[in-house]
Amino acid sequence: RIIKTRGLYFTGDNAGSPSFPERLDRMQRAGLNTVVFDIKDIPGVVHTRSNIDLVRQYSLNRRGGIDNLSLLLRQCRERGIYVIARIGVFSDNLLYDSLPSVRIKSRSTGGDWDSGSREKWCDPTSRVVQDYNIALAVEAAKAGVDEIQFDYIRFPTTGDMNDADYAWDFGKMERTEVIAHFLKRAASELEKYDVFISIDVFGVVAWGKRVDIIKTGQDIKLLSEHCQIISPMLYPSHFNDNFDGFTRPGDQPYHFIYSGSRRSVSLAGEDTIVRPWLQAFPWRVSSYDADYIIEQIRGADDAGAYGYLFWNASNSYNQVFEAMMRLRQ
């Protein structure tokens, strides 16, 4: 069953480190019950000893941190910790560098498309790219994780979109149909295993503006048909200034978590759980402390979300631990 999660994100390096059990013990004491760790991160590093052909051919796990996935899962099970394996899907630096054929092409030059940023995007319409990510998910499911979480399951949002030329290996579709079709394919393969599927979506798509949905390809209503959990990334600091009438969204933790979760619950329907990502970092926040964390939790609970996850890229969670300990008193 899907538990009401109270979780933290960890890099593959941290999750595979010898000291990780100490972090699990600290989580237990604070009432946290879930870990999310990278199977494949955005740089494209596969953090396990994968046997997938592409991984072995191009050494895509060259810096992988989880040498013994079975041991990591056992350490979590012994403490009653729910395990989520995260896969960064279409933004993938290593695959992009290793296999030029999977890159988005330029209509104007015939060469590689320019994303307008340092991000390296593989073609979301490519069968090779889709099959690779599905194979990683299946491998993690076979290993015994509780849940597969697909992140960066979208199109790029920077660069000249009109210049992007896609492979359309499954036939030409709308962007929203491409992303939903990938998720449907993944769900079809994963249904053979005792594993749940979750996806991360931009927080702003919960507001239902067509421009955001079309640009990302993330339509919550459509995607909810092929997964059990949707996690909108509702970090208040990531909303543009003056969004929803607030000059500094980063200073409105309750509003953005509550509003985004409530909207997501409405869009996802009765059969799909909404479990938001909450902000565990101080960027664009006037006062980041345990109270900031508690306000976000209150917003998620009041909106009817089923649990929550905390994101900090460097895995520094002192404020979260303080907040959780206060809530347990």
N, C-alpha and C positions, 0 to 999 in steps of 0.2 A: 504494500500500500504506500501511497505517497504521504509522507509525514508533513506536519506543519513545520517547515524548515526555518531554522535560525542559523544562517551559515556564513562562512568566510571563504573568500577566494585565495588560492595559493598558486604560485608559479610551480612548474614542474620541478625546478631545481629545489625549491623549498620543500615540496611534498616528498621528494625523494631523499632528503637529507637525513643523516643519522639522528639529528635532534628533533625531528618532526613529532615523534611520540610525546615529547614534552609540550609541544603546542597543543596536541590533542587533549592532553590532561588539563591544560589551562582552559581550553574551550569547555570541557566538561564541567569544570568548577563554576564557570560563568553561565552555564545553562545553554550553551550553543551546541547544536546537534548535527551540523552538516558541514562538509568540506566540498569545495569546488576546486579541482586542480586541472592543469593543462595536460591533455593528451597531445594536442598540437596547438602551439601558440601562433600569434600573428606573424612573427618573424619566420614561421614555417617549421620550427624545430619540433620534431616528434620526440616526446619525452620518455618513451618506453622502448623496449627492445622489440620493435615491430618486425614481423616477417613479411610485410607487404612488399611486393616487387619494387615499386617505385621508391620506397624508403631505402631498401637495400641497394638498389642500383645507383642512387644518387647520394647515399649516406645522409638522408634527411633527418636522421636521429644522431647526427655527429656530436651534438652537445647535450644529448638527452640526460635528464637528471634522475629518472625513475628506473633504476637498474632492476628492481624487483617489485613488480606491480602486485604480485600475489601477497608479498609481505606487507605492503602498504595497505592493501584491502583488509588483511587480517588484523592489522593494528587498529584500523577504524572499527571493524566489526566488534573487536573485544571491548570497545568503549561505547558501543551503540551509536556510532557516528554514521549517518547517511552519506553516501558517496556519489558525487556528481563528476563525470568526466567531461571537461570542456574541450570543444574542437573549434578553433578559428577556421572558418570555411574558405571563403573566396579571396580574402586578403592573405596572401601567402608568399613571403619574400623568397624562401628557399625554392619552392616549386617553380616560381616565376623565373628565377635565375637558372635553374637546372634544366628546364624544359620550355624553350622559347615558343613551341607550338601551342601552348595553353594560354598565352598572353592575349589580351584584347588588342585588336589591330586598329590602325588608323585608316579611315576612309580616304583621307586626303593624300597620305604618303605611302600607304601600303605597308608601312613598318609598324612598330609597336606604338600603341596609343599612349598619350601622355596624360597621366592622372591629375596633373597639376599639383602634385604633392609628392612627398617621399614614399607614399604608400604604393605597394606593388600588387596590383589586382590580377588574379587569374580570371579567365572568362567564365562567368556563372552559367553560360549555356553550353559549355564544353562537357561532353560525356566523360572524357578522361578526368577532368577536375572533379566532377560530381562523383564518379565511381571511386576515386581515390579517397574522398572524405567519407563516403559511405563505408568503404572497407575499413577505415580507421575506427569508425563507430561500431561496426560489427565486431572487430577485434577486441575493443574495450568491453562490449556487451558479453562476449564469450568469457572474458576474464572475470566477470562478476560484479561490475559496477552497478549501482542502483539506477542510475540515470545518465543519459547522454544529453549534453547541452551543446547545441549549435549556436555559435556566435559568428558575427560577420556573415550572416546568412542574408546577404543583400547585394545590391549593386553599388559601385562607387558613387559618391555624391559630389566629388570635385572633378575639375577638368571639363573639357568641351564634350558634352554628352552627344552632340550631333556628329562628332568626328569618330565616335566609338563604333567599331565594326565587330559584330559578334559571330560566332560559329553557327549558332542555331542548330546544334546537333539533334535536337528533339523537335525541330520545326519552329517557325517563327511564332512568338507569343508576346503578350504584354509582359512587362517586367514582373508584375505581381503574379502572373501565371507561371513564369519561370521559377520563381522562388518557391511557390506552392508546389509545383511539379517536382522540384528537387526534394522537398520535404516529404512528399507523398512517396517518392521512390525510396527514400531512407526508411520511412515508416514501414514500408512493405518488407524490407530486408530485416528490420529490427524486431518485427512482430514475432519472429521465431524464438526470441530470447526473452527472458524475464527482466525487462528493462523499460523504464519510462523515457519519454522524449520531451525535452524542453528546448525553447529557442529564446535568444535575446533579441529584442527589437529596440529601435530608437525610441526614447521616451516621447518625442514629439509626435510620433505617429498615433499615439493614443488620442490626440486632439482631432484626429480624423480629417485633416486638411489634405485634399487630393494631391497638392503639389509635393507634399512630403511622402505620401504613400507611393506615388508614381516614381519619384526620384529614387527611393530606396528599394522599391519592389516589395515592401513589407505591409501587407494588408492583414490586420489582426483577425478579422472575420474569416478570411480565406485560410489563413495559416492554422487557425484553431481547429480546423477539421482534421489535421494530420499530426497533432501533438497533444500531450496531456497538460503541459505547463507552458505559459508564456511569461517571460520576465522582461517587462519594460525597464529600460535603463533610465531611471527618473532622477538622476543626479541634478539637484537644483542648479548647481553652478553651470551646467551645460546648456541651459536655456538662454536664449539671447536676451540682452537687456531690454526691459519694458515688455517682455512676454507676459501675457495675461494681466497687463497693467502694473507689473512690479518693476521698479527701476533696477533693482539688484535681485534677480531670482535666487542667487546663491544664499541670500539671507532669509529665504522663506521656505524652510525645510518642510513644515507641515503642509503648507498649501500645495506644493508641487508633488509631494508623495501622495497626498490624499486625492487630489484632482486627477493625477495621472493614473493611479490605481483604480479609482472609481470608474473612469472612462474606459480603462482596459477591461475591467470586469464586465461592463455593459457590452463591449464589442466581442469579447471572447465567448460569451454565452455560458450556459449552465454546465456544459460538459468539460470545460477547460479551465484549469486553475490559473489564477494570476498571482505571481510571486515576484515582486519588484526587486530590482537592484537598488540599494541605498548607498549614499555617498559616505565614504569613510576616509576622506582626504580634505585638506583645508583650502583647496584652490578656489579663488573668487568667493570666499566666505569671510565675513568680518570677524566672527567669533566661532571658531570650530572647537567644540568640547563635547563632553558627555551629554550635556543638555541638547546639543544639536542632533546627536544620535537618537536620543529618546523622542524628540519631536518627530523624527522620521518614522520611527517605529509606531508611534501613536497615529500618524497619518495613514500608514499601511493598514493597521488594525481597524481603524474607524471606517476605512473604505471597503472593507470586506476582502482584502487580500489574504491569501493563505500562506503566511510566512513571509520571509524576506531573506535577501542575501546582501552581504557587505562587500564592496569593492575598494581595495587599495592596491595599486600596482606594485608597491614595494612591500606589501603584506605587513604593514605596521598598523596594529589594531588596538593600541592602548586605550584610546577613547571609547572604542566599542566595548572592550572588556570592563571598563569602569561603568559604562551605562548599563550593561547587562547585570553586573553585580548589584547595582542600585535597584534595578527592577526586581531582583530576586529577594530583596529585603522585605 
